[in-house]
Amino acid sequence: MSMHTEFPAGFLWGTATAAHQVEGNNINSDFWVMEHAPGTIFQEPSGDACDHYRLYCDDIQTLKDLGFNAYRFSIEWARVEPADGSISKAALRHYADVLATCHEYGITPIVTLHHFTSPRWLMKLGGWESAETPKRFEAYTQAVMRELGSLIPYVCTINEANIAVLLRRMNMNAGAQSDGDSQAPIGVNADSAGGSFAAWMQACAQELNTPLDKLKTFLFTSTDAAQTLIRDAHARARDAIKSANPATQVGITLALNDVQTLPGGEALAATIKDEQFFSYLPACADDDFIGVQNYSRQRIGAEGVLPNEAGVETTQMGYEYYPEALEGVIRMVAAAGKPMIITENGLSTEDDSRRVAFIQRALAGVRRCLDDRLDVRGYVYWSALDNFEWVFGYRPKFGLIDVDRATQQRRVKESGRYLGNIARRNALGE
């Protein structure tokens, strides 16, 4: 039996983007401010990004031509609600056009409502530690669903709800940053980027005319209070979605390392699995699916979280190249008893042949899970386009499609053709 026929009929084959990383000029978001504040830790600003806000139709047609049947993208809260309580009908019309284009090309849209970025006005309320935020997110969700709900078959409410907790743990492992602030993003030398993390955050607060203690952005807020609010925001959004369109399938996505336990690491491994995954299950109890997002593994031994073994291949992000991690994570998540969609999996590399091999090995793990009757409904590669990778700028290349940002010309990589061909042949039953 060939690889292509070992996936169920109706399996979702997709690739993903996030609004801020591809659309360009998301000027009303908190991240736009953080990119431009004095002493920023961002390697470069997002700027025009991939100009996907204008070029979405061509990009979706390319995905269709490659053979994909799904596209995961995010609706940008800062565009839909540029001021508190002020809904932009023009922004909603734009996203209606994106959704209609997906349907026209036979592409199933998977919509994410929050992918790391928030409206800058939310920071004045206290961001992701404000008791007001879940209600504001609910109202935004209602506005989107009221206008677009009939066009949206799948919603991921919040992307990587656990990401700040995961980053906190990674920073604990790596040791304190140069300025002693463990909330600075992993892998970023804040001093070499123009100043200390603390000084940059103070500059961001000034730019936003917000007290520093209220500047609680999604990525950098890992307190228990913030996590409680994120869970509440998800539940409120799910109820709003189901009220507007009961047929829409709703889930949350979680960033999950494949936690591998070595002798002596059992207790810490259990703690990390609970932090990353099991503690979120009560909030997911009424969801239709869980969005699984995985990039590598985490090895836990008697000494704690272990660094990469000497000589292992790593990606541009510094992770170990380990596509088998996806299978391990699927098997852990299966314990929740929910359908799973792989909403992100991929790697950053300049060597596209390594991306082809990564996809091949990751999908072999998905097939083994399906053989064991685990309920995996789709595989969505991150990402469709080489895009803005947050504090790291445009250097990391995750995309199936290369983007010349001087001209915005697209060039499909071999990995895009490879995965698209699997999708096409699976659809044809070949």
VMD Tcl script that draws the C-alpha trace (Angstrom):
set ca {
  {0.00 0.00 0.00}
  {1.36 3.45 -0.86}
  {1.73 6.24 1.67}
  {-1.06 8.20 0.04}
  {-3.88 5.73 0.60}
  {-3.12 5.20 4.27}
  {-4.92 8.39 5.24}
  {-8.70 8.54 5.68}
  {-11.02 10.02 3.08}
  {-11.78 13.62 4.01}
  {-8.43 14.07 5.79}
  {-7.53 17.76 5.95}
  {-4.29 18.55 4.13}
  {-3.28 22.11 4.73}
  {-0.72 24.73 5.46}
  {-0.94 27.74 7.73}
  {-0.23 31.43 8.20}
  {-0.87 34.02 10.90}
  {-2.16 37.48 10.05}
  {0.62 39.54 11.62}
  {3.30 37.35 10.07}
  {2.08 37.65 6.48}
  {-0.48 40.43 5.95}
  {1.72 43.47 6.51}
  {1.18 46.83 8.20}
  {-0.80 45.62 11.18}
  {-0.35 49.04 12.74}
  {-3.04 48.78 15.42}
  {-1.54 45.74 17.12}
  {0.57 45.59 20.25}
  {3.34 43.86 18.32}
  {3.67 46.72 15.83}
  {4.39 49.00 18.78}
  {6.89 46.54 20.28}
  {8.73 46.17 16.98}
  {9.26 49.93 16.71}
  {9.87 50.91 20.34}
  {13.38 52.16 21.19}
  {15.75 49.32 22.12}
  {13.46 46.70 20.58}
  {14.53 43.07 20.86}
  {12.98 42.42 17.43}
  {15.64 41.86 14.80}
  {13.57 43.90 12.33}
  {9.98 45.19 12.01}
  {7.25 43.27 10.18}
  {6.58 46.08 7.68}
  {4.81 44.91 4.53}
  {5.44 41.28 5.55}
  {4.34 39.10 2.60}
  {1.63 41.57 1.53}
  {-0.85 38.70 1.94}
  {-3.62 41.17 2.80}
  {-3.48 42.16 -0.88}
  {-2.21 38.93 -2.46}
  {-4.35 36.39 -0.57}
  {-6.30 35.34 -3.66}
  {-3.15 34.39 -5.60}
  {-1.75 32.61 -2.55}
  {-4.90 30.56 -1.98}
  {-5.02 29.64 -5.68}
  {-1.41 28.45 -5.37}
  {-2.37 26.22 -2.44}
  {-5.24 24.81 -4.47}
  {-2.99 24.20 -7.48}
  {-0.48 22.39 -5.27}
  {-3.20 19.98 -4.09}
  {-4.10 21.22 -0.61}
  {-7.70 21.06 0.60}
  {-7.36 23.21 3.75}
  {-5.86 26.56 4.74}
  {-5.42 27.74 8.30}
  {-5.17 31.51 8.68}
  {-5.96 34.04 11.36}
  {-8.37 36.93 11.51}
  {-6.63 39.91 13.06}
  {-8.45 41.33 16.09}
  {-6.57 44.63 15.76}
  {-7.98 45.10 12.25}
  {-11.53 44.03 13.09}
  {-11.64 46.16 16.25}
  {-9.03 48.92 15.86}
  {-10.53 50.83 18.80}
  {-12.34 49.41 21.81}
  {-15.93 48.70 20.78}
  {-15.44 49.98 17.21}
  {-15.91 47.20 14.64}
  {-14.50 47.72 11.14}
  {-17.01 46.56 8.55}
  {-14.30 46.94 5.89}
  {-12.00 44.50 7.72}
  {-14.83 42.00 8.09}
  {-15.59 42.33 4.35}
  {-11.94 41.58 3.62}
  {-12.01 38.39 5.66}
  {-15.35 37.48 4.05}
  {-13.54 37.70 0.71}
  {-10.71 35.48 1.99}
  {-13.22 32.90 3.18}
  {-15.20 33.07 -0.06}
  {-11.99 32.57 -2.04}
  {-11.20 29.45 -0.01}
  {-14.65 28.02 -0.71}
  {-14.41 28.93 -4.41}
  {-11.21 26.89 -4.70}
  {-12.48 23.96 -2.66}
  {-10.23 24.85 0.27}
  {-11.58 24.26 3.80}
  {-10.82 27.34 5.92}
  {-9.58 26.82 9.46}
  {-9.83 30.22 11.15}
  {-7.76 31.27 14.15}
  {-9.24 34.18 16.09}
  {-6.16 35.09 18.13}
  {-2.63 34.31 16.94}
  {-0.37 36.06 19.49}
  {-1.21 39.68 18.54}
  {-3.82 41.83 20.30}
  {-5.18 45.33 19.67}
  {-2.94 47.99 21.19}
  {-5.94 49.42 23.09}
  {-6.22 46.13 25.01}
  {-2.94 46.92 26.74}
  {-4.50 50.00 28.33}
  {-7.02 47.69 30.01}
  {-4.24 45.49 31.38}
  {-3.87 43.09 28.45}
  {-3.94 39.40 29.28}
  {-4.11 40.01 33.02}
  {-7.23 42.17 32.86}
  {-10.54 40.70 33.96}
  {-12.07 42.66 31.06}
  {-10.15 40.78 28.37}
  {-12.26 37.59 28.17}
  {-15.40 39.74 27.71}
  {-13.71 41.84 25.04}
  {-12.56 38.68 23.23}
  {-16.10 37.30 23.42}
  {-17.50 40.50 21.87}
  {-14.92 40.39 19.07}
  {-15.78 36.72 18.42}
  {-19.48 37.57 18.29}
  {-18.80 40.32 15.72}
  {-16.81 37.93 13.53}
  {-19.34 35.12 13.75}
  {-22.31 37.41 13.17}
  {-20.86 38.47 9.82}
  {-18.83 35.43 8.77}
  {-20.02 32.44 10.79}
  {-21.77 30.66 7.93}
  {-18.48 30.62 5.99}
  {-16.35 29.19 8.83}
  {-16.38 25.39 9.33}
  {-13.48 25.28 11.84}
  {-12.29 27.75 14.46}
  {-9.17 27.68 16.59}
  {-10.04 30.26 19.24}
  {-6.56 30.96 20.61}
  {-3.28 29.87 19.08}
  {-0.94 28.13 21.51}
  {-2.83 29.10 24.64}
  {0.05 27.64 26.65}
  {2.91 29.35 24.80}
  {3.93 31.77 27.58}
  {4.10 28.89 30.06}
  {6.19 26.86 27.62}
  {8.56 29.82 27.04}
  {8.84 30.36 30.79}
  {9.92 26.77 31.26}
  {12.42 27.02 28.38}
  {13.90 30.16 29.91}
  {14.15 28.49 33.31}
  {16.15 25.78 31.61}
  {18.38 28.20 29.72}
  {19.09 30.32 32.81}
  {18.38 33.98 33.35}
  {18.79 36.43 30.50}
  {21.60 38.93 30.66}
  {19.41 41.42 32.52}
  {18.03 38.77 34.84}
  {14.50 38.86 33.41}
  {13.30 35.31 32.77}
  {10.41 36.58 30.63}
  {12.72 37.60 27.77}
  {12.14 35.31 24.79}
  {14.30 32.24 24.55}
  {17.24 32.57 22.19}
  {17.20 36.37 22.16}
  {20.20 38.24 23.46}
  {18.40 41.40 24.48}
  {21.57 43.40 25.05}
  {22.92 42.78 21.55}
  {19.55 43.79 20.09}
  {19.89 47.31 21.43}
  {19.21 47.24 25.13}
  {17.89 45.24 28.02}
  {14.54 43.48 27.95}
  {13.33 45.55 30.90}
  {14.30 48.86 29.25}
  {12.58 47.84 26.04}
  {9.38 46.93 27.90}
  {9.47 50.35 29.56}
  {9.80 51.96 26.13}
  {6.84 49.91 24.86}
  {4.75 51.09 27.81}
  {5.62 54.70 27.00}
  {4.73 54.24 23.32}
  {1.37 52.78 24.32}
  {0.81 55.41 27.00}
  {0.20 52.50 29.36}
  {1.62 51.85 32.83}
  {4.33 49.20 32.69}
  {2.41 46.99 35.11}
  {-0.49 46.86 32.62}
  {1.63 45.89 29.62}
  {0.63 42.24 29.61}
  {1.07 41.00 26.07}
  {0.02 37.47 25.21}
  {3.48 36.00 24.57}
  {5.15 37.49 27.63}
  {2.51 36.89 30.31}
  {2.83 33.48 31.93}
  {1.26 34.09 35.33}
  {-1.46 31.82 36.67}
  {-3.85 34.78 36.45}
  {-3.15 35.19 32.75}
  {-3.63 31.49 32.08}
  {-6.97 31.56 33.91}
  {-8.09 34.48 31.75}
  {-6.97 32.72 28.57}
  {-9.04 29.67 29.48}
  {-12.03 31.90 30.24}
  {-11.62 33.77 26.94}
  {-11.56 30.46 25.09}
  {-14.72 29.20 26.81}
  {-16.58 32.46 26.14}
  {-15.51 32.45 22.50}
  {-16.52 28.81 22.05}
  {-19.99 29.54 23.43}
  {-20.32 32.58 21.15}
  {-19.28 30.52 18.11}
  {-21.71 27.71 18.89}
  {-24.51 30.19 19.52}
  {-23.94 31.84 16.13}
  {-23.33 28.66 14.13}
  {-23.67 25.31 15.95}
  {-22.13 23.45 13.01}
  {-18.78 25.23 13.34}
  {-16.18 22.92 14.90}
  {-14.29 24.63 17.71}
  {-10.98 23.92 19.39}
  {-7.93 25.50 20.95}
  {-4.33 24.90 19.85}
  {-1.49 23.97 22.18}
  {2.27 24.10 21.69}
  {3.50 20.68 22.71}
  {7.00 19.28 22.93}
  {7.46 15.53 22.83}
  {8.52 15.11 26.48}
  {10.84 12.11 26.69}
  {11.73 10.78 30.13}
  {15.16 9.43 31.02}
  {15.93 7.70 34.35}
  {15.56 10.13 37.22}
  {13.49 12.62 35.24}
  {10.07 11.13 35.92}
  {8.80 13.74 38.39}
  {9.86 16.78 36.33}
  {8.56 15.19 33.12}
  {5.16 14.72 34.74}
  {5.19 18.36 35.89}
  {6.07 19.63 32.42}
  {3.38 17.51 30.74}
  {0.85 18.91 33.17}
  {2.01 22.49 32.56}
  {1.93 22.12 28.79}
  {-1.10 19.91 28.30}
  {-3.09 18.17 30.99}
  {-3.89 21.35 32.95}
  {-5.73 22.66 29.85}
  {-8.02 19.68 29.44}
  {-10.83 20.97 31.68}
  {-11.05 24.07 29.48}
  {-11.26 21.84 26.39}
  {-13.97 19.54 27.75}
  {-16.69 20.99 25.51}
  {-14.48 21.45 22.44}
  {-14.88 19.55 19.18}
  {-11.15 18.98 18.61}
  {-7.69 19.78 19.94}
  {-5.19 21.58 17.71}
  {-1.81 19.87 18.11}
  {1.30 21.97 17.41}
  {4.71 20.37 17.61}
  {8.23 21.15 16.42}
  {10.67 19.06 18.48}
  {11.24 17.03 21.62}
  {12.29 17.79 25.20}
  {14.46 15.25 27.03}
  {14.15 15.13 30.82}
  {16.74 13.42 33.00}
  {17.85 13.38 36.61}
  {19.63 16.72 36.10}
  {16.52 18.37 34.64}
  {15.78 19.37 31.05}
  {18.69 18.17 28.96}
  {20.34 20.21 26.20}
  {20.60 18.87 22.67}
  {23.01 15.96 22.44}
  {26.37 16.81 20.89}
  {26.34 16.74 17.11}
  {22.60 16.53 16.54}
  {21.13 18.39 13.58}
  {19.32 21.59 14.59}
  {16.98 23.96 12.79}
  {17.42 27.70 12.31}
  {15.46 28.18 15.54}
  {17.92 26.04 17.49}
  {15.53 23.13 18.01}
  {16.68 19.58 17.46}
  {15.67 18.26 14.04}
  {13.40 15.48 15.24}
  {10.27 14.88 13.13}
  {9.37 11.80 15.17}
  {8.34 14.15 17.98}
  {4.94 14.60 16.34}
  {4.00 10.95 16.82}
  {4.92 11.11 20.50}
  {2.77 14.18 21.04}
  {-0.22 12.70 19.20}
  {-0.07 9.64 21.44}
  {-0.04 11.86 24.55}
  {-2.93 14.04 23.36}
  {-4.99 10.98 22.41}
  {-5.50 10.43 26.15}
  {-7.91 13.38 26.07}
  {-10.33 11.37 23.93}
  {-10.87 14.22 21.45}
  {-10.40 14.34 17.69}
  {-7.05 15.91 16.82}
  {-5.99 18.19 13.99}
  {-2.27 18.78 13.53}
  {-2.59 22.56 13.22}
  {1.18 23.22 13.06}
  {4.23 21.08 12.34}
  {7.31 22.07 10.40}
  {10.82 23.43 10.56}
  {12.97 26.42 9.68}
  {15.82 25.66 7.30}
  {17.51 26.99 4.16}
  {17.94 23.40 2.93}
  {14.57 22.45 1.49}
  {15.60 18.82 1.06}
  {15.67 18.58 4.86}
  {12.10 19.93 4.93}
  {10.97 17.21 2.50}
  {12.60 14.57 4.70}
  {11.05 16.15 7.82}
  {7.55 16.02 6.33}
  {8.06 12.43 5.15}
  {9.17 11.25 8.59}
  {6.51 13.25 10.46}
  {3.75 11.81 8.26}
  {5.08 8.30 8.79}
  {4.44 8.89 12.50}
  {0.93 10.17 11.80}
  {0.24 7.02 9.76}
  {1.37 4.82 12.63}
  {-1.07 6.68 14.91}
  {-3.89 6.19 12.41}
  {-3.02 2.50 12.19}
  {-3.57 2.38 15.95}
  {-6.98 4.02 15.45}
  {-6.06 7.35 16.98}
  {-8.45 10.06 15.79}
  {-6.32 12.42 13.71}
  {-8.39 14.48 11.27}
  {-5.76 16.53 9.44}
  {-2.17 17.70 8.97}
  {-1.46 21.42 8.55}
  {2.17 22.32 7.84}
  {3.67 25.53 9.26}
  {3.99 27.55 7.21}
  {2.67 28.34 3.75}
  {5.06 31.24 3.18}
  {8.47 32.26 4.44}
  {7.27 34.94 6.83}
  {7.91 37.22 9.80}
  {9.08 35.00 12.64}
  {8.42 37.41 15.51}
  {11.55 38.55 17.40}
  {13.74 36.68 14.89}
  {12.52 38.69 11.90}
  {12.66 37.22 8.41}
  {15.77 35.02 8.77}
  {14.08 31.70 9.73}
  {12.59 29.99 6.67}
  {9.58 27.82 7.58}
  {7.70 28.16 4.30}
  {6.70 25.78 1.54}
  {6.78 28.88 -0.64}
  {9.68 31.33 -0.90}
  {8.87 35.06 -0.86}
  {11.14 37.69 -2.41}
  {10.16 40.55 -0.14}
  {11.62 43.19 -2.46}
  {9.20 42.17 -5.23}
  {6.70 39.96 -3.30}
  {7.26 37.30 -5.95}
  {6.44 33.78 -4.81}
  {8.39 30.63 -5.69}
  {7.06 27.21 -4.72}
  {9.70 25.01 -3.10}
  {10.07 21.29 -3.74}
  {8.64 20.67 -0.24}
  {5.42 22.44 -1.29}
  {5.11 20.23 -4.34}
  {5.94 17.14 -2.30}
  {3.30 17.69 0.38}
  {0.76 18.96 -2.13}
  {1.19 15.81 -4.23}
  {0.53 13.64 -1.18}
  {-2.64 15.63 -0.53}
  {-3.80 15.36 -4.15}
  {-3.11 11.65 -4.44}
  {-4.83 10.96 -1.13}
  {-7.91 12.84 -2.34}
  {-7.93 10.73 -5.51}
  {-7.41 7.50 -3.53}
  {-4.19 6.71 -5.41}
}
mol new
graphics top color blue
foreach p $ca { graphics top sphere $p radius 0.5 }
foreach p [lrange $ca 0 end-1] q [lrange $ca 1 end] { graphics top cylinder $p $q radius 0.2 }
display resetview
